Amino acid sequence: MSVSYTVRALDPEDADVVDKAFGVKGAMLEYNPGRCLMPPHHLKIAQAIIDAPVREDDIWLISYPRTGSTWCQEMIWLIGNDLDFDTARNTIQQIRAPLIEMSSVLFKYENSLGKDLIENSVELVNNLPSPRYIKSHLPLPLLPTELDKIKPRIIYTCRNPKDMCVSFYHHCKMLHDLQISFEEFGDQMIRGLTPLGSLFSHYLPFWNKRHETNVLFLKYEDMKRDLRGTVKKIAAFMNKSYTEEEFDKLCDFLSFQNMRDNPGCNFERILEETYGKDFFKRVGNHFIRKGQVGDWKNHMSPELAKRFDDWIEENTKGTGLTFD
C-alpha cells in the first residue's frame, strides 16, 4: 500500500532548536499532514497505524499529551468494563487500553515486560479482543483512515494550552531528558517545535467534528470542575447505565490521589520496567504530577503568558473554541 503521509527534516534553524532541547542530533522529523513532530523511530510504524483496521465497537481516546488523557482513559475503560476496579488496579493501562504509537515514544526497554508492551504496540492493538479501548496522541491525518469510514466512538480531550504546556514541560524533562528552561519550551510550543508539533492542528480537526454522533469532545477543566457530570456524560455516550451509588464509587476511584497511587494507570510500573527500578528516584517526579487548573500562573512570566494569549486568540478566532 502506498505511503499516505510525508516526512521531512526540520529546517536547519528549527532542527538546532529541537536538538538542543533534547540533547540529540536529529531528535525529531516533521510528519504531514498535521505538522506533527515525532522521533525518526516513528517511521517504523507510521503507515501501519494509518492502515490499522478499525472496528465498529472500538472506543478511541485521542488527545494531545498532558490534557487529562490518562485520567479520561481510566474513566472510559471502567465505564465500559462494569466498573471492574480490581482489574484497573492490577493490570496496567498499556495492556487494557494501549497507546497505539507507544513503540515510537518509548523504544528502550530493559526486560521482557517493557519489550512486550512497547516493541509491538500496533500489533498489540490489532490483537486486542473486542471491544477495544485504544489511545493515541497522534493528529487526525496520522490516525487510521478507517476511523472516518467505520465511525467508532471517539472521545477527545483538550486543555488550556498554558496549563498543558506546564505539564508537558515536566513530562518531557522526566521522560525525554529535556535540557532547556520552561520559557524556552513555551517559546518552542508556540512555534510548533515541541513533540507532536502544532497544537491547534491537533485540537481543531476534532473540535470541528464535535457535532458528529460518534465524537465526544471534552475539556480538562470541565472534567476537573464536574467529575460526576463528566463520567455520566461518558456513560451516556457509551450507552452504559449505573446507579448513583456506583457513580459515587467510580468518582472516588478516579480522584486525583487515587489515580496517582494506582499502579494500574499511573504508568510508573512500565517506566520502571523500561528505565530501571530507580527511575522515579532519579527523576524526582511522578507521571501523574499535579492535575491543577491554573498552574501556569506559577510558571509563566507575564510576557510568555501574553504571547500564549495572543497565539491562542490567533488560532481559535471564529472557531468557537475557548479555554478557561
C-alpha angles and dihedrals in degrees: 000000000000120000110261099196137054130228128201137175115251118259108271094252093049092043090055090052094050095042091051090051094056101027091234129113111236092009096163142022126199114243118198147243093043103033088249119173113212134155117271086250088074089073088077093064107018097100093039088059093047090049095042113129115248124210125213093235095051120122111210122195109197127180148138107262121278097022097116096279097137089051093045093046089056090051091050096046094048094046090050094046102051094261093296095182095170093059090043089056098043106035117062118240094241088066096042099038109007129200100240095213095045091118091066096043100048112022100155120087135168102198145018097276092057091044095049094049100038112030097063106026095148091051089047090056094044091054098048116118117244134299091047125198108206132178132198139171093196122115119252098263091057095049125090111298089220090071089083093044102042095033102206118180111287124192116191126192127198134175140198101285093228094057091039090054092054092050093044091051092056090043092054092047090052100043107022105033094246109197105191136084124265091250090055091048091051090051090051092050091055088050093049092246101124123095111292089024124216110042097198092046082063101041102041102055089057093041087056089054094050094109094054110109094234095051127082114187115200134184121216092224091057090049090054094044096047113016093163092051090048096052090047090051091050092046091052090048089053093044092242125140129204136171122251089252090054090050088052090056092045093051091048091051090050096051114127095250093047091048091049091050097042110104089198095067110012090084091225096119095053091046091050090048090049103041103021137278093276093055098113092042088055097046096039095217144088129241088233099049120172110323092204127154111227096019088134087079088069093053114028125083114227088251094054092044089054091050090051091049091051092046092050092048092049093051100040102039109128094006099094091231112133136169134214 
